[in-house]
Amino acid sequence: MTDDGTAASAATGTPGYEQARDELIEVVRRLEAGGTSLEDSLALWERGEELAKVCRHWLEGARARLDAALAGPAEDEE
């Protein structure tokens, strides 16, 4: 079992990275396909912005964990 944030995201109602990314891809696909009303397009765009923020949050967290892991051994060697 991997720690992909699924349990934490289920508890908070925030989607995990992969779920948010997949939904964002679908939102973009629907917007690019056209044929939706202005109101629906705006709702899709707003949802896309929310999903992009979730993805950015997960990626920033992953970057921080990597930076901490990479910095850890170097500090111990000094």
Backbone as CSV, one residue per row, in Angstrom:
resi,resn,N_x,N_y,N_z,CA_x,CA_y,CA_z,C_x,C_y,C_z
1,MET,0.848,-1.191,0.000,0.000,0.000,0.000,0.884,1.242,0.000
2,THR,0.607,2.189,-0.881,1.392,3.415,-0.954,0.651,4.547,-0.277
3,ASP,1.402,5.515,0.215,0.802,6.689,0.848,0.675,7.778,-0.195
4,ASP,-0.429,7.766,-0.933,-0.654,8.772,-1.970,-1.587,9.873,-1.497
5,GLY,-1.860,9.879,-0.184,-2.739,10.892,0.362,-4.201,10.539,0.238
6,THR,-4.509,9.331,-0.187,-5.899,8.957,-0.404,-6.703,8.993,0.887
7,ALA,-6.150,8.444,1.967,-6.871,8.426,3.242,-7.079,9.845,3.766
8,ALA,-6.031,10.647,3.694,-6.134,12.025,4.168,-7.105,12.821,3.318
9,SER,-7.065,12.609,2.008,-7.956,13.370,1.142,-9.399,12.934,1.325
10,ALA,-9.622,11.659,1.630,-10.983,11.186,1.874,-11.546,11.815,3.144
11,ALA,-10.687,11.995,4.140,-11.130,12.580,5.405,-11.461,14.065,5.249
12,THR,-10.733,14.775,4.384,-10.944,16.213,4.241,-11.878,16.564,3.095
13,GLY,-12.171,15.608,2.223,-13.020,15.886,1.069,-12.243,16.455,-0.108
14,THR,-10.935,16.627,0.054,-10.088,17.122,-1.023,-9.617,15.927,-1.846
15,PRO,-9.718,16.013,-3.169,-9.272,14.875,-3.976,-7.762,14.707,-3.917
16,GLY,-7.306,13.490,-4.125,-5.882,13.231,-4.241,-5.366,13.812,-5.542
17,TYR,-4.048,13.809,-5.695,-3.443,14.406,-6.883,-3.955,13.766,-8.169
18,GLU,-3.900,12.439,-8.230,-4.283,11.749,-9.466,-5.750,11.996,-9.813
19,GLN,-6.601,11.968,-8.797,-8.030,12.214,-9.034,-8.252,13.638,-9.547
20,ALA,-7.600,14.617,-8.921,-7.742,16.012,-9.346,-7.190,16.207,-10.751
21,ARG,-6.041,15.597,-11.026,-5.428,15.716,-12.357,-6.334,15.119,-13.431
22,ASP,-6.878,13.941,-13.158,-7.752,13.294,-14.143,-9.019,14.106,-14.399
23,GLU,-9.587,14.659,-13.326,-10.785,15.487,-13.499,-10.442,16.770,-14.250
24,LEU,-9.284,17.346,-13.960,-8.847,18.558,-14.660,-8.668,18.284,-16.149
25,ILE,-8.110,17.144,-16.485,-7.957,16.769,-17.894,-9.325,16.699,-18.563
26,GLU,-10.300,16.134,-17.882,-11.653,16.031,-18.436,-12.287,17.413,-18.599
27,VAL,-12.081,18.293,-17.633,-12.607,19.662,-17.720,-12.022,20.372,-18.938
28,VAL,-10.717,20.262,-19.123,-10.062,20.906,-20.262,-10.590,20.330,-21.572
29,ARG,-10.733,19.010,-21.612,-11.247,18.366,-22.822,-12.629,18.898,-23.168
30,ARG,-13.490,19.020,-22.161,-14.850,19.516,-22.407,-14.845,20.974,-22.857
31,LEU,-13.979,21.779,-22.259,-13.900,23.186,-22.665,-13.381,23.318,-24.088
32,GLU,-12.367,22.528,-24.427,-11.806,22.600,-25.772,-12.770,22.080,-26.828
33,ALA,-13.622,21.135,-26.447,-14.585,20.573,-27.393,-15.660,21.587,-27.760
34,GLY,-15.921,22.523,-26.850,-16.946,23.531,-27.110,-18.341,22.944,-27.018
35,GLY,-19.299,23.709,-27.463,-20.675,23.244,-27.482,-21.393,23.367,-26.154
36,THR,-20.759,23.978,-25.163,-21.436,24.179,-23.884,-21.891,25.631,-23.788
37,SER,-22.892,25.845,-22.976,-23.389,27.206,-22.786,-22.345,28.033,-22.042
38,LEU,-22.533,29.344,-22.088,-21.614,30.232,-21.383,-21.594,29.895,-19.895
39,GLU,-22.763,29.687,-19.325,-22.860,29.375,-17.892,-22.118,28.075,-17.559
40,ASP,-22.316,27.048,-18.388,-21.625,25.774,-18.172,-20.122,25.926,-18.358
41,SER,-19.726,26.711,-19.349,-18.302,26.940,-19.586,-17.658,27.650,-18.400
42,LEU,-18.340,28.637,-17.845,-17.812,29.338,-16.674,-17.701,28.404,-15.478
43,ALA,-18.709,27.553,-15.284,-18.676,26.588,-14.181,-17.514,25.607,-14.363
44,LEU,-17.305,25.160,-15.595,-16.187,24.260,-15.872,-14.858,24.955,-15.620
45,TRP,-14.739,26.199,-16.061,-13.507,26.951,-15.847,-13.222,27.120,-14.361
46,GLU,-14.254,27.465,-13.576,-14.081,27.624,-12.132,-13.648,26.309,-11.491
47,ARG,-14.256,25.200,-11.908,-13.869,23.899,-11.380,-12.424,23.586,-11.767
48,GLY,-12.050,23.914,-12.976,-10.685,23.705,-13.418,-9.682,24.483,-12.573
49,GLU,-10.018,25.708,-12.230,-9.153,26.516,-11.370,-8.993,25.862,-10.002
50,GLU,-10.095,25.356,-9.443,-10.033,24.678,-8.144,-9.150,23.437,-8.228
51,LEU,-9.334,22.660,-9.290,-8.558,21.436,-9.453,-7.076,21.742,-9.664
52,ALA,-6.773,22.789,-10.411,-5.380,23.184,-10.616,-4.742,23.573,-9.282
53,LYS,-5.500,24.238,-8.423,-4.988,24.619,-7.113,-4.696,23.379,-6.266
54,VAL,-5.571,22.387,-6.335,-5.356,21.137,-5.597,-4.092,20.446,-6.106
55,CYS,-3.936,20.366,-7.418,-2.747,19.739,-7.999,-1.481,20.478,-7.572
56,ARG,-1.530,21.794,-7.630,-0.380,22.609,-7.232,-0.019,22.355,-5.763
57,HIS,-1.038,22.246,-4.905,-0.816,21.980,-3.486,-0.100,20.636,-3.290
58,TRP,-0.591,19.592,-3.969,0.039,18.267,-3.865,1.471,18.304,-4.375
59,LEU,1.704,18.972,-5.494,3.047,19.026,-6.062,4.006,19.812,-5.173
60,GLU,3.536,20.898,-4.582,4.375,21.670,-3.665,4.724,20.846,-2.432
61,GLY,3.755,20.065,-1.943,4.019,19.187,-0.810,5.037,18.112,-1.152
62,ALA,4.908,17.544,-2.345,5.868,16.534,-2.779,7.258,17.139,-2.912
63,ARG,7.347,18.347,-3.463,8.635,19.028,-3.608,9.260,19.279,-2.243
64,ALA,8.464,19.701,-1.279,8.979,19.963,0.065,9.505,18.674,0.698
65,ARG,8.789,17.574,0.505,9.243,16.289,1.054,10.545,15.842,0.394
66,LEU,10.645,16.021,-0.923,11.883,15.659,-1.620,13.041,16.530,-1.150
67,ASP,12.801,17.828,-1.043,13.851,18.731,-0.587,14.320,18.355,0.811
68,ALA,13.375,18.012,1.698,13.739,17.628,3.066,14.520,16.318,3.067
69,ALA,14.114,15.371,2.221,14.818,14.092,2.154,16.222,14.268,1.603
70,LEU,16.358,15.118,0.600,17.670,15.342,0.008,18.574,16.159,0.933
71,ALA,18.007,17.062,1.701,18.785,17.896,2.610,19.199,17.123,3.865
72,GLY,18.409,16.158,4.259,18.665,15.395,5.481,20.030,14.755,5.530
73,PRO,20.384,13.876,4.596,21.687,13.200,4.656,22.874,14.156,4.540
74,ALA,22.754,15.209,3.750,23.861,16.154,3.576,24.169,16.864,4.890
75,GLU,23.148,17.191,5.672,23.364,17.861,6.952,24.010,16.909,7.952
76,ASP,23.684,15.607,7.887,24.237,14.629,8.804,25.713,14.361,8.538
77,GLU,26.152,14.546,7.289,27.526,14.258,6.919,28.495,15.317,7.415
78,GLU,28.022,16.504,7.710,28.912,17.604,8.112,29.452,17.404,9.484
